[in-house]
Amino acid sequence: MRIKKRLFIFLFLLIRTGMAIALDLSDPYAYVTGLFDQFIDPNEGRTTFRSLLIPGGGRAEAMGMAFTALANDISFFETNPSGSSTMKNTELSFFHNSWIADSRVETVSVTQRQDNFGYGASIRCFYVPFTEYNTFGERVSRGYYTETLATFNVSYNFLAGYYFKGLAVGANLKAGFRGVPDYSDSKGRLIIGSGLAQSSPTIMADLGLQTRFNFLKLYRARDPNCSIGFSFRNFGPPVQGEPLPSLITGGAAWKPANPITVSVEIQKPLNLVNPAESGVFTYGAGVSINMASFFTLLAGFQLKGGNPRISIGGETNVNDFQINVNYTLDMTTQASILNRVSLAAKINMGDRGRLEKQKRIERLYIEGLKIYADGRLEEAIDMWKEVLTLDKRFDPATEGIAAATRTLEIQKKIRDLQKLE
């Protein structure tokens, strides 16, 4: 009931904001900021390793981080670790996100899939320059504040078949380090080792679930058009007494038409040290539109506390190379074009022969149908058994064998009856 009330208030504010801009207010930015003041989270900022909440870039960021259910891109490292078991291709990607001021996020990720088993690794670094001056304007310290994270991923898609696409389960194991440069005392004297005392390692884990199915599908395609997903992210022990930014997320994605995909998501921040100080719900939505075979338009919206975030991006494909460019606008950047731009380059390194295997399976199955239609039932059964050696969960072949076996049994009974007569 509280969620419905929040959504109603949010829609009302959107309409009111649009009317205010239409009336050409002298300072619409200040007006919009004031409208969202009531959504400010009083528990915001009570966790450490906050860079985990900054998107690295790519498709997930462009779709407002409403990506838990979709997870069909290497961005799954940040949203749902089960995604590696359903990826179509081996992928290597490089992400650069120019966040606010001089802060940056750099990420390198790779993922690979063997049948229904997926795995991968990612290295991510958030850094911001740190320079300290004393009261006389003399520089006493410089360096970078950093948060570096290495992620190792495994996942498996259980019971995946022709009709039921399986239940994908995945996990990330993350190991990180927070680096703080040395700083000075109240008299401007550098305290050697002060930064190291604040620096700290960390370890945490993610768990993700995803399933895919068909729902109100109005077009022909082998892939399912609907998916739901859940994830539990950044669960681990406190860092020097401060909790990690743990999250529970749930989402759904739907492809009503062949070129259009929409997704929605809800997140609940958790403070594992003091649950009473957990954050408020975050809501997100995204859309993906395949404008052409080589270009996809992406857009998203996320409401997180009093800071609504709008993102827009595009993906361009050239052979096995993909470029993604995103721009994000929220209350911290206003309309500056130099901040909140992210770039991603992804290399498609093949599917390890899965597509060719699938084509062979389909050719054998169709050949079996032709043989079955000619009445050569034993040959059809043998053909479909060969299909099952390639894919034991290719359900049409199992059904064909059962139908042909029943027909053979009926024919045998008829022959036995004719002998008795």
N, C-alpha and C positions, 0 to 999 in steps of 0.2 A: 504494500500500500504506500509506503514511504517512497519507493522507487517511482511509482506512477505519479505521485505528487511532484517529485523532482522533475520528471519529464514534462509534466504539464507546465510547471513554472518556467522551465527552460524554453519550451516552444513559445510561451507568452513573451518571454524576453526577446526572443529572436524577432518576432513580429514587431514588438515595440522598438527594437533597435533599427529595423528596416524603416519604420515610419520616421524615426528621428533623423536618419541619414537623408531620407527623402525631403525632410523639412530644412535641410542644409544647416544643421547646427554649426556653430562657430568652432567647436572642438569635439567632433564625433568620437575621437579616440578616448578622451577623458570620460565621455558619456558612457561608452561601451564598458570601459573599465569599472565605472561605478555600478553598472547593471549587474556585473558578475561578482561584486564584492560579497554578496550573500552566499556564494558557493565556495569561498575561501576555506581551506582545510586548516583548522586550528592545530592539527598535529603534523602539518607538513614540515619536512626537514628534520625529523627526529631520528633518522636512520643514517648510516654511513655508507660508503661506496655508492654515492648517489649517481655516479656515471652509469651505473647499470640501468638507470631509467632513461638514459639518453639513447635514442635509436642510432644505430650505426649508419643507416641509410638503406637504399634499395627499395624493393617493392613494399615491404612491411611499413616503412615510414611513410611512403606516399599514400598508403591506404589507412592512415590514421592509427597505425599499430593494431588495427582490427584484423589480425592475421592468425590467431590461434586456431581457428577452424580451417582456414585455407592451407597454410603451411606448404605451398607448392613452389617455393623458391628457397634459395640458400639462406634467406633471412630467417628461416625456421630456428636458427641457433638462438635468436633473441625472443622467440615467441612460443614455439612448441617443438620440443626435441624429437617428437615422433615423426617429424616430417622427412627425415632422411630415409626412412624405409619405403616411402612412396615417391621419391624423386625419380623423374624419368631418365635423367642423365647424370653422369659424373660432372661436378662443377667446381671450378676454381674462381674465386672472386676477390676483388679488392675494393674496399669502401673508404671514402673520405668524407667526413662530415664537419663542416665549418659551423660550430655552434655559436654561442654568443661571445662577444668581445674577442679575445685571442684564443679561446679554448678550441680544441680540435679532438676528433675521435678518428683513429685510424684502425682498420680491421682487415685481416686476411683470413679467408675461410676456404676450406675444401671439404667436399662430401662425396661419398661413393656408395653405390648400392650393389649388393650381390643377391639376386633374386628378391626375397622378402626381408633381407637383412641390410640395414643401412648403418653407416658409421661416418665419422668426420672429425675435424679439428678446426679450431679457430683461435686466433690471437688478436686481442683487442687492446688498444692503449688510448686512454684519455689523458690529455696533458694541457696545462695552462701555465704561461710564464709567471714567475714569482720574482718580484724585485722589491727590496725594502730600502728605504732611505731614513736617515736619522733627522733630528730637528734642524740640522745645519744643511740639509739637502745633499748630504754625502751618501753614496750608495754603500750599504754595509752588507747586503746579502743579495744573491741572485740565484736563479735556478728554475726548476720546473716542479710544480705539484703534479704528480702522476698517479693514475690508477690503471694498472696493467692486469689483464686477465687472460688465462689460457683455458680453453674449453675443449673437452673430449666428449664425443657423442656416440651413442649406440642406440639402435632401435630395431624393432621387428614388427612386421605386419602379420598378425595371427589370422589363420583361417581365410586368407585371401583367395577368392575364386572368381568364376565368371559372373555370377550373380551378386553374391555378397563380396564386397571389396575388402573385407577384413577389418580387424581392430588393430590399429597401429599404436604401439606403446614404445616410448623412448625416454632416455635419460641423458642429462648433461652432468658431467663432473667438472667443476670450475675451481681453479686455483689462482689466486691473485695476490697482488702486493700494492700497498699504498705507499708512495714515496713522498716525503715532506722535506723540503730544503731547510737548512739551519736558519734560525731567526735570532734577532737581538733582544737584549733585556731592556728595561725601562730607561737605561742610560745610553742606549744605542750601541752597546758592545755585543758583538756576535757571540752567541752561546754555542760553542762547538759541541756537536752531538745532539742539539735540541731537536733538529728535524728527525733524526734517527729514532729518538724516543717516541715521536708521534707516528712514525712509519710503522706499518704492520702487515703481516701476511694474512690471508684469509682462505677459507675453503667453503664451498657450498655446492648444492645440487639442484637440478631441475627435474621434473617429471612431467611428461605430456601424454595425452591420449587423443586419438582422432579416429573417426569412422566416416565413410563416404557411402552415399546411396543416391537413388533417383527419386525426385519429388517434383511433380508438376512439370515434367520434361516435355517441351513442345518441339524438340528438334532431335535429329538422329545423330548419335555419337556413342562410342564405346565407353568413354569416361563418364562417371556419375556426375550429376549436376548439383548435388547438395552435400554438405559436410558439416559436422559439428566437432568441436574440440575443446579440451580442457587442459590447463597446465598449472603447475605449482612451481614457482620460480624463486630462485635465490634463497633457498632454505639452508641455513647453516648457523654455526655458533656466533655469538657476538664478537665484534672486533674492539678490543680494549673497552669492553662494557657497553658498546653501542650496537644496536641491532642492525642487521642487514635489511635492505628494502625488499622484503619478501612479498610475493603477490600470489593470489589465486585468481585465475582468469577462466572465462568461458565464452564461447562464441559460436556463431553459425555463419555459413556462407552458402549462397544460392546463385545458380546460373540460369536465369529464366529464359534467356535467348543465347544463341551460340556466341555472340561477341561480347556479352555483358555479364559481369560477375559482381555481386554485391555482398558485403560482409558486415557483421555487427559484432560487438564485443563488450563485455563488462569486466572490470577488474576490481578486486578488493585488496588494498594494501593491508599487510599484517605486521604488527610490531610484536615480535616473538619474545622480547624482554618484558614489555608492559602492554598486553593486549588492549587495555583501555585506551592507549594512545595510538591505536591503529588509524590509518587514514580513511577518508570517505571514498565512496565508489567512484570509479572513473568509467566513462562511457565513450565508445568509439564506433565509427562507421566508415566504410570505404567502398569505392567502386573502381572497377577495372573495365575498360572498353577497348576491345581490339579494333582499332580504326583500319588497320591493314595488316598484311602478313608480317610486315617489318616494323610496325609501330603500335604501341599500346599506350593509351591515356589512362593515368591513375589520379585519383583524388581521395581525400579523406578528411575526417573531422574528429577531434577528440576533446572532450570536456573533462578536464582534470582540475578539480578545485575551482579557483577563480581565474584560471588561465586557459580559455578556449584556444584550441590550436587547429589551424586550417593548413592542409598540405596539398600540393599538386605536383605531379611529376609525369615523366614519360620514359618509356623504354623503346630503344631502337635496336633492331636485330640485323646484323650483317653476317650471313653464314653462321658460324659457330661463336660469334662474338656479340655480346650485348652491352649496351651503355645505358645507364639509368641516371637521370638528373632530377632532383627534387628541390622544391622550395617550400619552406614552412613559415607561416606567419602566426605569431601569437602576441600576447601582451608584453613580452620582453623585447621583441624586435621591431614592433610597429611595422613600417613599410620599407625598411632598409633592405636593399637587394644584395648587400655584401655579406650579411649574416644569414645563417640557417640554410645554406645551400649544401646539398650533399651530392656526391658523385659515386657511382659504382660501375665497375667494369667486371663482367662475368664471362668466363670462357667455358663453352660446352665441350667437354672432353669425351663425348660418346656415351653410349648406353650399355657397353659390354655385351653387345649382341642380342639384347632383349627384344628389340623390334623385329629383327630378322627371325628370331626364334618364334615370335608370335605369328609372323606371317606364315612360317612353315607349319605351325600348328593348325592355322585356319585352312591352309591348302589341303592338309591331310584330312581334316574333318569334312570339308566339302567333297573331297574325293570319296570319302566313306559314304556320304549321302547319296552320291551318284550310284555307287555300287549297291547300296541298300535298295535304291529305287529299281535297279535291274533284277532284284531278287536274290542276289548273291550275299546272303546274310552272314555266312561264316567269314567271308572276305571282309565285309564291312566291319564285323566285330574285331577282326585282326587289325584293321586300319585304325579303328578308334582306340584299341589298346596301345598302339604305337603313339597316338596322341597323348594318352595318359602317362606314358613313360617320359614325355617331354614336360607335361604339366598335369600332375595328378589331380588338380582341382579345376580342370576344364570341364565344367558341369555338362555341357551339351554332349560331349563324348560319352560320359557316364550314362546319361539318359538314353543315348542311341544304343549303347550296348544292352541296356536293360530292355529296351523295346525290341531289339533284334532277338534277344534271348527268349523273350516271351513268345515271339512269333514262331521261333524254331520249336518251342515246346508245344505250341498249338498244332503246328504242322505234324509233329511226331504223334500226338494223340489222334489226329485225324487218320494218319497212316495205320496206327494200331487198330483203330475201329474198323477200317476197311479190311484189314487182315482177318478180324474176327468174323466179318460177314462172309 
